[in-house]
Structures are given as C-alpha cells and as structure tokens.
Amino acid sequence: MKAPLKERILVKVNSGVAREVSCNISSHPLKVQVREAGKLSLSYEAEVKAWSSMDFSFSYIVSLTDIVGGVLLQSPFLRDFDERDIFCFYLYPGKSHDRKVFRESVVFLVDISGSMKGSPLENTKNAIITSLSHLNAEDTFNIIAFNGEFNLFSPSMEPATVEARLNATKWIEATFIANGGTNILNPLTQAMKLFQNSTASDSIPLIFLITDGTVENERQICNFVKSCVTNGQSACTPRLCTFGIGLYCNHYFLQMLAQIGRGHYDAAYDLDSIVFRMQRLFRKASSVIVSDITLGSLSLDSLELFPSYIPDLSLECPLMISGRCNGTFPESVKVSGTLADMTKFEVDLPVQREKDIQLTNVLAERHMDFLTSQAWLLESKELEEKVSKMSIQHKIPSEYTCMVLVENGVGKKAPEPVLIKKAYRKLTKQGLERNTEKLFLGGMSLGFGYPKATADNVPPAIKEAKPSEGLLEKATSTCCGRLADNCCGMCLLQTCRFANDQCTVVCTQLCAALACFELINCCIEICDCDCLQ
C-alpha cells in the first residue's frame, strides 16, 4: 500500500503595527500557532493520496480605525548583488465608517475590437454596468468604446443619476459590438480632454482602460501620459488604471502606464475571473481617502522607489512604497497628502530595523516587475541584466531567464535558474547526463504582447491554453521552446519534411550554419522529444 503524502503550509504575518491581526479568508483550513500584537503564525497539515492542485490564497485583517503606518529598513544580506539597503514604507487606511472618500469622476475606456468577441466583451459589459450601479448621483462618468475608431457615450462628463446610468446601460448594449482593429492613443487622448474643464477639487479624475491587445505605439502612449502628468496640476491629472485580458496584451506596458498615471493595474488570465478582478480594481481605484501623497526629504546619497510615481491611498488596500537606498536613513519619515475634505494630511512614520523577515525575499518579485516594465519602456540592457541577476538570486522566473528543474540525486546539487543566453554553457559545465530527469519550464513569463494576434483579432489566450499554429509550434513547445521559446534545430529539420523544397533548402542551410555554434549539440543535450530517435 502506497504511503500517504503529507502537505504542509506555514504562514507568517508581520503587519508592522502593534495591532491585532486575524485571518480573513483562506483557501485551506489554517490553525493558529502564534498570535502576538502585529504578528500571526498559522499552519496547515494534511495527509493526501495525491498532491493538491488547488491554489493557496490567504488574506488577513489588521484591526485599525485610523490611518497608521511605518517604515521597515534592512541591510542587504551577504550574497546580495545589490549592496544598498532595502526599505518599505506602508500606510494602512483603517476601517473608520465615517471616513470620507473623494467623489468619483471616471471614464471607462473599453476595447471593442474583433478579438473581444464573445465572453471577454460580455464579461466586461457586466463588470462596467455593475460599476455604474455603485456610483452616486454626485459622481460623474463617461464611456468611450474603441477599436480602430472610438465612440463616446456623451460629449462631456455626465452626472451619475439613475436616468443617466440607465441610458448608459442601453448605450453599452447597443454599442459594445466586437469588430475592427485596436487604436489606444486616440481614445486615450480624448479621455484626457474630458477632464480639462473639470473644476471639482474634491473629486479624483480616473481613466479605466480595458484591453486584450498589443499596439505598435505603446512607448509613445507612455510618453504621452508622462507629459500629461508632468505638465498638469497634480490634483487635476487623471489617475490611469489599466486592466489586461488574456496573454496577447503587453502586461508590462499596462503596468508601466498605470505606474506613470499613479493608478493601479490588474489582469484576468482566464475569462471567468474578468468580472471579479475588474470589480476589485474599480473598488480600489474609486475609494481614495488621501491623494497627492509625498515623502519628506530623506537626504540620502541615492534612492530608488518602486513605484517611482506614488499612488493615492485607498480604503480597499494598504499603500506600499519600497526601494533601495544608500546613506543614513532618518529615524522617522514625514508623509503628507490631501484628505477628501480638502484638509492636509501629515503623519510621521517611525523607522524600524526589520530582523524577523527577509525583505529582499518579500519584495523581490514586486521589484522585478517594476524593473521589467522600465526595461521595456527604456529598452535598457542594463535593467534587463539587473532583472536577470535578481531572478537567479531569488529563484523567481523572469522575462530574461528560464527555470530548469532537475531530478536531484543523493549528494548532488541541482542547478539554479539560469540566464537564457548562458543555459547551454551552464548545463554543460554542471555535467548533466542524458538520462538525468530534467524539465525546462516554459510559459512561466508573460512576454511583451503579441501584435500579430491583435492585428488578426485572435481571441484572448489564457494561461492554460496558449495558441498553436501548426506542427512547427508543436515541435517548438516540446523541446528547446521549453528553454527559451526558440526552435530546436533537429525538430526544425524534421518539420522541413512537410514544407516545400525551397523552404527545406533554406532551413537546412540555416541549421548547418548554426551547427557551427553548437546548436545541434545543445539540442541533443536538452531535447527529449521524438526528433532525436
């Protein structure tokens, strides 16, 4: 009889404030191990017949009524390639029921191109109609549907009366018909213009961009939004929230756009989660209690912030700003902003040296995402190399590295994640045998969009089912595609049998040339498909 497997999960929470912490929602039954002021340790253990495939999710509540926060500071660990201190500012919004929020002034910017046909657009419609129902009469809104062209619900911002919301729902049902291409810049420019004549000081202008596609001028769009933020008054500059659907859109473009616009970003990689995640993002963006947040002078030798543009504090989630620095950190940091009643908000955040939690591990993926977005925008090889080093150091997949799993024998050390360009050299150096069980994990990164799929109006791909366009893609996915989404030379030669003579000649000459650079040896080393039989 096969012995049962044992699953074990250990969760440690350090809220950073000396207040009661309790479990809110958990996908697994957790038992409390340690409960202290500001800290909570929980565990889960179970004997199972097979390993669970259910994702682990967990959320917690900190018992607060007022806005409180702090700063965690830590020196780099010995093997850290970045020798600067790491820090994390945080602000908890509290749960005071009489806390005033800024009025909403929102423009929904919705992609209705041909690729949104069916479930993506239907789910998006439902999410927007639900969001409209949550607006108050003193709020204002507008809707822009775009493909190659764009169409406005109203030429100006509309008060969110019952009648206006009903008319908007009818307009959505009549206008949201998926067809055409994708042009984001023109409708985004029009959305910005809708706020130019806004004089309401107690409202936060918000643009909510929803798309499933990639466009060619994404860097131009980022620079356009950056110029609007730089030249406009802070309070009147629209916050820009972005929402990506599927895997064909450039999620790093959407993250960068939200960062520049001091908004928030989220995505739905499976179609069933569109309504839930879009609603969650809208609640986060539309419940602002402190705006125009700034940090007091830190007088440091160097400072790197993630994100570089500080967003507003929302009732729905804490605000966290992290980064790296050189120099002497002050004992406290002054944070200021504007409350919804237009009074000034100020708080001195105490700085404490963190000893219980390795901040670099907690913040690594967050920093990598921000840096990858910057590397994409600036086309910076230096930032790409930095992300690669972080990926290898923290064993987190990135756009520039590949994760390699190897069955580890007794007394043998399994290889770490490696840079794509160094993969073959490192595998050879570590002397992996042909009969060693190894797995090159592909599909663990998002990529930078798929313009061809957008141009062809291909429906959004989801994580569980990436598209396959034929035999070549199938061969690629089973061998060297696992390493770097590139084509295995041996599989390419096998595929040539199904192509015409001219293509066969060209591909054969190409593989012969690449053989000089050890391509075939690399394929023999790592490929385990039938092309080598």
N, C-alpha and C positions, 0 to 999 in steps of 0.2 A: 504494500500500500504506500502510495506516494505521500511523503511528509507534507503537512500544510505549510504554506508560505506565510510569512509574517510582515504585515505592513505597519510602518511606524512614521508618524508625523509629529514633529516638535515645533511649536510656535512660540516665539518670544517677542513681546511687545514692550517697547520703551517709548512712551508718549512724549517724554521730555519735560512734562509738567507734573507737579506733585498732586495730581487729582485722580479720582477713581477711574479705572479703566475696566470695561466689561465687554464681553463678546456680543456682537450684534447679529451677524449672520455667518453661518459656517456650513460648508457642503458635507462635512464629516462630523460625527459626534466627538466633541473635544472635552477632556477633563482638565479642570484647573489644577495645576501643580504648585504654582507660586502666585500670590496676589499681594502686591505692595502698592504704595502710593506712586502712581505714574507708570507702574510696570505690571505685566501679566505674562505668565508662562502657562501654556496649555499643551496637551499631548493627545495623540490618538494611536491606539494599537489594536490590531485585529489579525486573526488568522484567516487566511483566504485560500481557496483552491487555485485561483489564478489571479495574477496581478490586475488591479483595478485600472480601468481606462478612463475613469471619471476625473475631470479636472478638480483640483483643490481650490476653493475660494473661501475667503475669510474677510470679515470687516469687524471693526471694533468702535466703541463709543467712549469718548472722554467726557466726563460729567463737568460741563462748563456752562456758565451763563454769560460771562464777559469775554472780550477778546484778549487772549493771552498768547504768549509765545516765548521764544528763546533762541539761542544760537549754540549749536554744538560745534566744537573745534577739535581737531585731531591732527597729530603729526603723521607724516607718511610712514608706512611700515618699511622694514629694512630692504625688501626686494622691490619696492615700488619704483618704477622707472621715472615717475613724476615726483620730484623731491620737494614740492611745495606742500604746505599744509592744506588740509581739506576741511570745509566747513559747511554748515547747513542752517539757514535761517528758517524759522517756521512760525506761522501765525494760525491759531485756532479761532474760528469765528464765534464759538459759543452757540448756545441754543436759546437765547432770550426770545420769547414770543412777541415782545413789543419792539423788537429791533426793526428799524425802518430800512427798507431797501430802495434803491434807485428805481425810478419809473423806467419802463421798457419802451424802447424805440427801435424796432427791429425790422430788417429787410431780409426776407428769405430769398436766396439766390439758388435756383434749382435747375440742375441739368436735366433736360428732357430729350437728349439725343437718342438716336435709334437703339443704342446699346442698353438703355434703361427700360426697354420694353418688358412688360410683364411684372413679375414680383418686385424687382428693385423700385420701379416707379410707384406701384401700388402701395408698397410699404412706406415709401417716402411721403406719399399723399396722406396716408393715415396719420403719420407722425406729425406732419405740419398742421393738419386740421385739428389734431388734439392739442398742439401747442397754441393754436389760435384760441381755443376754448379756455385756456388758462390766462389769457390777457384780461386786464381790467379796462374799464371804459376810459380811464385817463391815459392809458398807454396808446402808442401809435405803431402802425405796421405798414408794410407793403410787401409785395411778392413779385419777383422777376423770374420768369421761366425762360431758359435759354437753350439753344442748340447752336446752329450756325448764326442765327439771329437771336433777338431777345424780345420779350413781350411783357409789359408792365400791367399789373392789376389796376394801378391808379397812377396818374402823373405826379402825385405828391403823396406824402405820408398821410395815412387815414387814421382817425381816432378808432379805437377798438370797441366800437359799440356793437350791440347784438346784431343790428341790421348789417353793419359793415362786415362782420365776421361771417354772417350767413351769405352775403354776396360773394365774399372771398371763397367760401367753400364751393359755391356754384361755379365760380370762375376757374377754380382748380380742376373741377371735374370736366369742364369743357376744354381747358387749355392744356392740361398735362397729358399730351398725346406724344408718345415717343417716336421721334423721327429726326433726321438731319444729323449734322456733324456737331462739333464741340468748339465753342469760342468763349473763353472765360474773361478775357481782358475787357471787351466792350461792355458786357453787362455789369462787371465789377466797377468800371468807371462810372456807369450810370447810377449804380447803388451809392457810390461816394457822393455824387451830385445831389442826391435826395436829402442829404444831411447838411448841405452847405448853408441853407437858410434857417437851420434849426437854432432856436434861441433858448430852449428849455435847459436850464442849468442843472435841474435835479433828475435828469434822465441820462442814461448811458447809451449812445448810439451803437447798434450791434448789427453786423452783417453776418449772416449764417449761410456759408457756401457749402453746397452738397453736390458732389460729382462722383462719377465712376471712371473718369477718363484721364488721359495724359495729353497735354498740348505742347506744341513746339516752343512757345514763348514763355515758359514758366519763370525763367530768371528775370525776364522783362517785367512780368507781373509782380514778382517780389520787389524789384527795384521801384516800381510804380507805387506800391503800398508804402515802401520805406520813405519815399519822397513825401507822401501824404502825411505820414506820421511826423516827419522832421519839420515840415513847413506849417502844419496845422497846430492849433491850440490843443493841448493835451486833453482837456475835458470834452472838446467838440470832435476829436478824432474818433471815428468809428472803431470799435473793437471788432476784430475779424475772427470768427470761429469757423473751422473747417471740418468737414466730415467726408471721409472717403469710403466708397463702397467697392468691395472686391479687391482683386490683386492687380488690375490693369492700371489703376491710377498711381501717380507718383506720390507715395505717402510722405516722403521726405520733403517734397515741395509743399504739401499741405501742412506739415509740421512747421516748416520754416515760415510759411505765410501766417499761420496762427501766432507764431512767436513774435514776428515783426508787428503784427496787429494787436499785440497784448491780449490775445484771446485764448481759446482752448481748441484742442484737436482731439478727434476720436475717429474710429473707423469700425465698420462691420465687415468682417471677412467671411461671414456666412449670412445669407439673405434673411434668415429667421430672426437675427438679432438687430436688424435695422431699426425697428420701431423703439425697442427698449433703449438701445445705445444712443439714438438720436434724441429721445426724450430726456435721458440723463444729461447729455451735453447741453441741451437747451435750458434745463433747470439750473445747471451750474453757471451758465453764462448770464442768465436773467435774474439772478438773486444777489446782485452786487451790494455789499454793505459799506465797503471802503474802496475808493477809487484813487487814481493818481498816486500810487504808493512810491515813496522814495526812501533810500537809505542814507543816513547821515554820513559825514566824511569819515572814512576809515583810516586814512593816512598810511596806506600800505605801499610797499615797494612795487608790487604787481598784484592784479586782481582779475580773475576770470569768473564771470557769472553765468549760470545756467538756470533759466533762460536769461539772455542779455537784456531783454525788454521785460520789465516787471509787470505781471498782470494784476488785475484787481482781486480783492478778497471777496469770496462768495460765501453765502450761508451754507452751501451744499458741500463744501470741502475745504480743508486747510490750504493755506498758501505756503509753498516751499520754494526757497531760492537757495541753491547750493553752488559750490565752486571751489576753486583753488586760489591760494594766495601766498605771497612772500612778504615778510615783515612782521612787526609786532602788532598783534591783534589787540584792540581795546577791550576793557573789562565789560563794557556794555555798548550796545549799538542802538542809536535812535532811529525809529521808523515813523514816518509821518505820511498822512494822506488826507482825503476828504470824505466825511461821512455823508449819508444820504440826506441829512437835514442841512447840509452845506456848512457844518461846523468843522473845525480842524481836528484831525485825529493824530495823536502822538503817543508813543509808548517807548520806553527804554527796555530793550531785550537784554537780559543777562547772558554773558558768555560763559559756558562751562566746558571743561576738557572732558570729552567722552572717553570712557575706559571700557564699558561693557560691550559695545557694538563696534565692529569694524566698519567705519563709514564708507571706506572705499568699496567694500563689497555691496553695501546697501545702495550706493549711488552710481555704481559703475554703468549699469545698463542705461540709466537716465542720461548720464553724461555722454555715453556713446551715441545715443540717438540725437542729442543736440549737436554734437560734433559732426556726425554723419550728414545732418542737414546743412550745416555750414560748409562742410567739404564739398557737398553737391553744388551749393549756390556759388561758392567762390572758385570751384574747380581746383581745389588746393590739394596737391600731392602730399604736402606736409601734414595736413589734417588727416588725410587718409592713412598715412603711416602711423599717426598718433592713435587713431581708432584701432588699427591693426594690433598695435602694442597692447592696448587696453584689452582687446579681445583675447589675446593669448594669455595675458597676465591673469585675467579673471575667468577664463574659460567660458566666455559668452560669444556665441556666433555673431558675426558682423557681415556687412556687405563686402568686406575685403579679405575675409578669412573663411576657412572651411573647417568644420568639426569632423574629426576622424575618431571612430570607435574601434578599438582592437581588443579581442579576447585576451585577457592578461593571464599568463601562466604564473605558476608559483615562483616568486623571486624575480619576476620580470616587470619592468616598468612600462606601462602603456604610454604611447606618445600623446603629447598635448595637442590642442588645436594649433594648426599651422597656417601660415600665410599661403594663399593660393600659389603665388609665384615661387614659393620655396617648398611646396608639398613634396614633389618627387625627390628632391635632394635630401630632405629630412627623412623621408621614408627609407631611402637607400642607406643613409647614414645609420639609422637605427636597426638596419638589417632585418626587416620584416620578411619572414619566409612566405613562399607562395601559398602554403597550406595553412597559414595563420588566418583565423577568422577576423575579417576586418570589414568595416562598414563606413562608407563615406556619406555623410548625412547631407543630402541636398535639400533644397526647399526650406531652409531654416532662416532665410532672409527675405525681405520684401522686394528688393530690386528698386529700380528708379523709374517705374512705369513702363508701359507698353504702347508707344504711339501708334504702331500699326493696328493693334486691336481696336484702339479708339477710332482711328480713321476708317476701319472696316465695320464699325459699330458691332463688334463682338460683345455679347452679353458678359457681365462681370464674372470673372473666375473666382472660385472660392478656394480656401486652403486645402480642402480635401480632394479637389478635382481640378488640377491645372490642365490647360488645354494640350491636346496632342494633334499635330497636323499631319502625321504620316509616319512612315517607317523610320526615317532619319531621326525624328524627335524621340521615337520609342527606343531606338538603339542608344541615343544620347543619354536618355534618362536611366539606363541600366548600367552604364559604365562610367566613363570619365565625367559625364554630366553630374555624377554624384560628387565629384571633386570640385568642379568649377563651372558647371553648366556649359562645358565645352564638349566637342565631339571627339570620341575615341577614334584614332586613326584606323584601327582594324575594323571597327564597326562601319566606318565610312567606306572602306574598300568593299565590305560585304554589301552595303547598301547600293554601291555603284552598279551591281549586277542588274538592278531593277531600273536603272536610268538609261538614257540613250548613249550612243557611242561617244559623242563629243564630250558629254559630261563625265563619262568614265575616264577618258583620257586626261582631262583636266584634273580630276580628283586624284587619279593615280600619280600624276606628276607632282601635285601638291604634297601628297603623303611621302613620296620619295624624297622631296626636298626637306620636309620636316623630320624625316628619319635621321638626318644629319645632327639634329638637336635632341636625339634620344627619345623622340615621341613614341616610337614603337616599343622601345624598352619600358617606357613609362606605362603604356597601355597594358603590356604583358604583366607588369608588376601589380597593377591595381585593378585590372578588369576581370570580372568573374562571369561574364555572360558567354553565350554560345559562339561569339565571333572568334574565340581562340581555340575552338575544338577542331 
